Amino acid sequence: MDGVKKYPVPTIRRLPLYLRVIREMAEKGRTAVSATDIANALNFDSIKVRKDLAYTQVTGKPRVGYQIQELINGIRAIIGWDRNAPAVLIGAGNLGSALMGFPGFAKRGLNFVAAFDNNPAKVGQEIHGRKVYALTDLERYIEDNHIEVAVLTIPAFAAQEVADRLAKCGIRGIWNFSQLKLKVPAGMVVQNENLVSGLAVFMVRLATGCSEE
């Protein structure tokens, strides 16, 4: 994608941590912050923090630091938290319901507007104020409401078929909580979240005491 900036994934993972620290400082009345301040709060290397913040194109002043509001705006723009991406949930089970009930997503650019399920007992119900539709209505709803994002919390055996349908109706990205690595067309974004694999890593680290890295 020519003209679209690309950022290192490790940097993207760290930016929300910086944002939390910066906001905490703002709540205490601070108007400026340095890379060293952020690094000390997170026990990070200050050079790494400075390099990450350079992607925001916010310029710090010597012995003053970065203006906090400018830095907040710059970080939010990079990680997409200044957007309002309408999203549909596919799979209205326990995990899907929990995700829809988390208010923090809307504050961070992801706005659930509806859910879909193939269980007739769930169709027509509401989850945290969003209606559950039949899976057969998926394409029409996406087209009528200009949906960009789908979140999959369905069994692995059904995930690829649903992903194929989503690709055909113009969905730009899938946040995938199924345990299947999806095959999608070039240009379509998939973020895989395998909770089982994550649990396995956690349990090994718990038993061995090994660090995350």
C-alpha positions as a Markdown table, in Angstrom:
| # | Residue | x | y | z |
|---|---|---|---|---|
| 1 | Met | 0.0 | 0.0 | 0.0 |
| 2 | Asp | 2.0 | 3.0 | -1.3 |
| 3 | Gly | 1.8 | 6.1 | 0.8 |
| 4 | Val | 0.7 | 4.3 | 3.9 |
| 5 | Lys | 3.0 | 4.5 | 6.9 |
| 6 | Lys | 4.1 | 1.3 | 8.5 |
| 7 | Tyr | 5.2 | 1.0 | 12.1 |
| 8 | Pro | 7.1 | -1.7 | 13.9 |
| 9 | Val | 4.8 | -4.1 | 15.7 |
| 10 | Pro | 6.9 | -3.9 | 19.0 |
| 11 | Thr | 6.4 | -0.1 | 18.9 |
| 12 | Ile | 2.7 | -0.4 | 18.4 |
| 13 | Arg | 2.5 | -2.8 | 21.4 |
| 14 | Arg | 4.3 | -0.3 | 23.6 |
| 15 | Leu | 2.5 | 2.9 | 22.6 |
| 16 | Pro | -0.7 | 2.1 | 24.6 |
| 17 | Leu | 1.5 | 1.7 | 27.7 |
| 18 | Tyr | 3.1 | 5.1 | 27.0 |
| 19 | Leu | -0.4 | 6.5 | 26.6 |
| 20 | Arg | -1.5 | 5.2 | 30.0 |
| 21 | Val | 1.5 | 6.7 | 31.8 |
| 22 | Ile | 1.1 | 10.0 | 30.0 |
| 23 | Arg | -2.6 | 10.3 | 30.9 |
| 24 | Glu | -1.8 | 9.5 | 34.6 |
| 25 | Met | 0.7 | 12.3 | 34.6 |
| 26 | Ala | -1.8 | 14.6 | 33.0 |
| 27 | Glu | -4.3 | 13.8 | 35.7 |
| 28 | Lys | -1.7 | 14.9 | 38.3 |
| 29 | Gly | -1.5 | 18.3 | 36.6 |
| 30 | Arg | 1.5 | 17.8 | 34.4 |
| 31 | Thr | 1.5 | 19.5 | 31.0 |
| 32 | Ala | 4.8 | 18.1 | 29.7 |
| 33 | Val | 6.6 | 14.8 | 29.9 |
| 34 | Ser | 10.0 | 13.5 | 28.8 |
| 35 | Ala | 11.0 | 10.2 | 27.3 |
| 36 | Thr | 13.0 | 9.5 | 30.5 |
| 37 | Asp | 9.9 | 10.1 | 32.6 |
| 38 | Ile | 7.9 | 7.5 | 30.6 |
| 39 | Ala | 10.9 | 5.1 | 30.6 |
| 40 | Asn | 11.3 | 5.3 | 34.4 |
| 41 | Ala | 7.6 | 4.7 | 35.0 |
| 42 | Leu | 7.6 | 1.5 | 32.9 |
| 43 | Asn | 11.2 | 0.4 | 33.6 |
| 44 | Phe | 12.0 | 0.7 | 29.9 |
| 45 | Asp | 15.1 | 2.0 | 28.1 |
| 46 | Ser | 14.8 | 5.7 | 27.5 |
| 47 | Ile | 16.4 | 5.5 | 24.1 |
| 48 | Lys | 13.8 | 2.9 | 23.0 |
| 49 | Val | 11.0 | 5.2 | 24.2 |
| 50 | Arg | 12.4 | 8.2 | 22.4 |
| 51 | Lys | 12.7 | 6.2 | 19.1 |
| 52 | Asp | 9.1 | 5.0 | 19.5 |
| 53 | Leu | 7.8 | 8.5 | 20.2 |
| 54 | Ala | 9.6 | 9.8 | 17.1 |
| 55 | Tyr | 6.9 | 8.1 | 15.0 |
| 56 | Thr | 4.3 | 10.5 | 16.4 |
| 57 | Gln | 6.2 | 13.4 | 14.8 |
| 58 | Val | 5.7 | 15.4 | 18.0 |
| 59 | Thr | 8.8 | 17.4 | 18.8 |
| 60 | Gly | 10.0 | 17.6 | 22.4 |
| 61 | Lys | 11.9 | 20.7 | 23.7 |
| 62 | Pro | 15.2 | 20.4 | 25.6 |
| 63 | Arg | 14.8 | 20.3 | 29.4 |
| 64 | Val | 11.0 | 20.6 | 28.9 |
| 65 | Gly | 9.9 | 17.5 | 27.0 |
| 66 | Tyr | 6.8 | 16.8 | 25.0 |
| 67 | Gln | 3.6 | 18.7 | 25.4 |
| 68 | Ile | 1.3 | 16.0 | 26.9 |
| 69 | Gln | -1.8 | 16.7 | 24.9 |
| 70 | Glu | 0.1 | 16.8 | 21.6 |
| 71 | Leu | 1.7 | 13.5 | 22.5 |
| 72 | Ile | -1.6 | 11.9 | 23.4 |
| 73 | Asn | -3.1 | 13.0 | 20.1 |
| 74 | Gly | -0.1 | 11.7 | 18.2 |
| 75 | Ile | -0.1 | 8.3 | 19.8 |
| 76 | Arg | -3.9 | 7.9 | 19.4 |
| 77 | Ala | -3.6 | 8.8 | 15.7 |
| 78 | Ile | -0.9 | 6.1 | 15.2 |
| 79 | Ile | -2.8 | 3.3 | 17.0 |
| 80 | Gly | -6.2 | 4.2 | 15.5 |
| 81 | Trp | -7.8 | 5.2 | 18.7 |
| 82 | Asp | -9.0 | 8.5 | 17.2 |
| 83 | Arg | -11.2 | 6.5 | 14.7 |
| 84 | Asn | -14.7 | 5.1 | 15.0 |
| 85 | Ala | -14.6 | 1.8 | 13.2 |
| 86 | Pro | -18.0 | 0.1 | 13.1 |
| 87 | Ala | -17.7 | -3.6 | 13.9 |
| 88 | Val | -19.9 | -6.6 | 14.0 |
| 89 | Leu | -19.5 | -9.6 | 16.3 |
| 90 | Ile | -19.9 | -13.1 | 14.8 |
| 91 | Gly | -20.6 | -15.6 | 17.5 |
| 92 | Ala | -22.8 | -14.4 | 20.4 |
| 93 | Gly | -21.5 | -16.8 | 23.0 |
| 94 | Asn | -19.8 | -16.1 | 26.3 |
| 95 | Leu | -16.6 | -14.7 | 24.9 |
| 96 | Gly | -18.4 | -12.6 | 22.3 |
| 97 | Ser | -20.8 | -11.2 | 24.9 |
| 98 | Ala | -17.8 | -10.3 | 27.2 |
| 99 | Leu | -16.1 | -8.5 | 24.4 |
| 100 | Met | -19.2 | -6.5 | 23.5 |
| 101 | Gly | -19.6 | -5.6 | 27.1 |
| 102 | Phe | -16.2 | -4.0 | 27.5 |
| 103 | Pro | -16.7 | -0.2 | 27.2 |
| 104 | Gly | -13.1 | 0.4 | 26.6 |
| 105 | Phe | -13.3 | -0.7 | 22.9 |
| 106 | Ala | -15.5 | 2.2 | 21.9 |
| 107 | Lys | -13.0 | 4.7 | 23.5 |
| 108 | Arg | -10.2 | 3.1 | 21.5 |
| 109 | Gly | -11.7 | 3.2 | 18.0 |
| 110 | Leu | -13.7 | -0.1 | 17.8 |
| 111 | Asn | -17.5 | 0.4 | 18.0 |
| 112 | Phe | -19.6 | -2.8 | 18.1 |
| 113 | Val | -22.9 | -2.2 | 16.4 |
| 114 | Ala | -24.5 | -5.6 | 16.0 |
| 115 | Ala | -23.9 | -9.4 | 16.6 |
| 116 | Phe | -24.7 | -12.4 | 14.5 |
| 117 | Asp | -25.3 | -16.0 | 15.4 |
| 118 | Asn | -26.8 | -19.1 | 13.9 |
| 119 | Asn | -28.6 | -20.1 | 17.1 |
| 120 | Pro | -32.3 | -19.3 | 16.6 |
| 121 | Ala | -32.7 | -18.9 | 20.4 |
| 122 | Lys | -30.2 | -15.9 | 20.3 |
| 123 | Val | -31.5 | -14.2 | 17.2 |
| 124 | Gly | -33.6 | -11.2 | 18.1 |
| 125 | Gln | -32.1 | -10.8 | 21.5 |
| 126 | Glu | -29.8 | -8.0 | 22.6 |
| 127 | Ile | -26.3 | -8.1 | 24.0 |
| 128 | His | -25.3 | -5.0 | 25.9 |
| 129 | Gly | -27.8 | -3.0 | 23.8 |
| 130 | Arg | -26.8 | -4.5 | 20.4 |
| 131 | Lys | -29.2 | -6.7 | 18.5 |
| 132 | Val | -28.3 | -10.2 | 17.5 |
| 133 | Tyr | -29.1 | -11.0 | 13.9 |
| 134 | Ala | -29.3 | -14.3 | 12.0 |
| 135 | Leu | -26.0 | -15.2 | 10.3 |
| 136 | Thr | -28.0 | -15.4 | 7.0 |
| 137 | Asp | -28.4 | -11.6 | 7.3 |
| 138 | Leu | -24.7 | -10.9 | 7.5 |
| 139 | Glu | -23.9 | -9.7 | 4.0 |
| 140 | Arg | -26.9 | -7.5 | 3.7 |
| 141 | Tyr | -26.3 | -5.8 | 7.1 |
| 142 | Ile | -22.6 | -5.2 | 6.3 |
| 143 | Glu | -23.5 | -3.6 | 2.9 |
| 144 | Asp | -26.3 | -1.5 | 4.3 |
| 145 | Asn | -24.3 | -0.2 | 7.3 |
| 146 | His | -20.8 | 0.2 | 5.7 |
| 147 | Ile | -19.1 | -2.1 | 8.3 |
| 148 | Glu | -15.3 | -2.2 | 8.2 |
| 149 | Val | -14.5 | -4.8 | 10.9 |
| 150 | Ala | -15.7 | -8.2 | 12.0 |
| 151 | Val | -14.8 | -9.9 | 15.3 |
| 152 | Leu | -14.9 | -13.7 | 15.2 |
| 153 | Thr | -15.7 | -15.7 | 18.3 |
| 154 | Ile | -16.9 | -18.8 | 16.6 |
| 155 | Pro | -15.6 | -22.4 | 16.6 |
| 156 | Ala | -12.6 | -23.1 | 14.3 |
| 157 | Phe | -14.6 | -25.4 | 12.0 |
| 158 | Ala | -16.8 | -22.5 | 11.0 |
| 159 | Ala | -14.3 | -19.7 | 10.9 |
| 160 | Gln | -12.9 | -20.0 | 7.4 |
| 161 | Glu | -16.3 | -20.2 | 5.7 |
| 162 | Val | -17.4 | -17.0 | 7.5 |
| 163 | Ala | -14.1 | -15.3 | 6.7 |
| 164 | Asp | -14.7 | -16.1 | 3.0 |
| 165 | Arg | -18.1 | -14.5 | 3.2 |
| 166 | Leu | -16.7 | -11.4 | 4.9 |
| 167 | Ala | -14.0 | -11.0 | 2.3 |
| 168 | Lys | -16.6 | -11.1 | -0.5 |
| 169 | Cys | -18.6 | -8.3 | 1.1 |
| 170 | Gly | -15.8 | -5.9 | 1.6 |
| 171 | Ile | -14.8 | -6.3 | 5.3 |
| 172 | Arg | -11.4 | -4.7 | 5.7 |
| 173 | Gly | -10.2 | -6.5 | 8.8 |
| 174 | Ile | -11.0 | -9.5 | 11.1 |
| 175 | Trp | -10.1 | -9.8 | 14.8 |
| 176 | Asn | -10.0 | -13.5 | 15.0 |
| 177 | Phe | -10.6 | -15.3 | 18.3 |
| 178 | Ser | -11.2 | -18.7 | 16.7 |
| 179 | Gln | -8.3 | -21.2 | 16.9 |
| 180 | Leu | -7.9 | -21.3 | 13.1 |
| 181 | Lys | -5.4 | -19.4 | 11.1 |
| 182 | Leu | -7.5 | -17.8 | 8.4 |
| 183 | Lys | -6.7 | -17.5 | 4.7 |
| 184 | Val | -7.8 | -14.2 | 3.4 |
| 185 | Pro | -7.2 | -12.1 | 0.2 |
| 186 | Ala | -4.2 | -9.8 | 0.0 |
| 187 | Gly | -4.9 | -6.5 | 1.6 |
| 188 | Met | -7.3 | -7.8 | 4.2 |
| 189 | Val | -6.1 | -7.6 | 7.8 |
| 190 | Val | -6.4 | -10.4 | 10.2 |
| 191 | Gln | -5.3 | -10.2 | 13.9 |
| 192 | Asn | -5.3 | -13.7 | 15.5 |
| 193 | Glu | -5.9 | -14.0 | 19.2 |
| 194 | Asn | -5.4 | -17.6 | 20.3 |
| 195 | Leu | -6.4 | -17.7 | 24.0 |
| 196 | Val | -5.4 | -21.4 | 24.3 |
| 197 | Ser | -1.9 | -20.8 | 23.0 |
| 198 | Gly | -1.6 | -17.7 | 25.3 |
| 199 | Leu | -2.7 | -19.8 | 28.3 |
| 200 | Ala | -0.1 | -22.5 | 27.4 |
| 201 | Val | 2.7 | -19.8 | 27.3 |
| 202 | Phe | 1.5 | -18.4 | 30.6 |
| 203 | Met | 1.5 | -21.8 | 32.3 |
| 204 | Val | 5.0 | -22.6 | 31.1 |
| 205 | Arg | 6.3 | -19.2 | 32.3 |
| 206 | Leu | 4.5 | -19.8 | 35.6 |
| 207 | Ala | 6.2 | -23.2 | 36.0 |
| 208 | Thr | 9.7 | -22.1 | 34.9 |
| 209 | Gly | 9.8 | -18.5 | 35.9 |
| 210 | Cys | 11.1 | -17.5 | 32.5 |
| 211 | Ser | 10.7 | -14.0 | 31.3 |
| 212 | Glu | 8.3 | -12.9 | 28.5 |
| 213 | Glu | 11.2 | -12.4 | 26.1 |
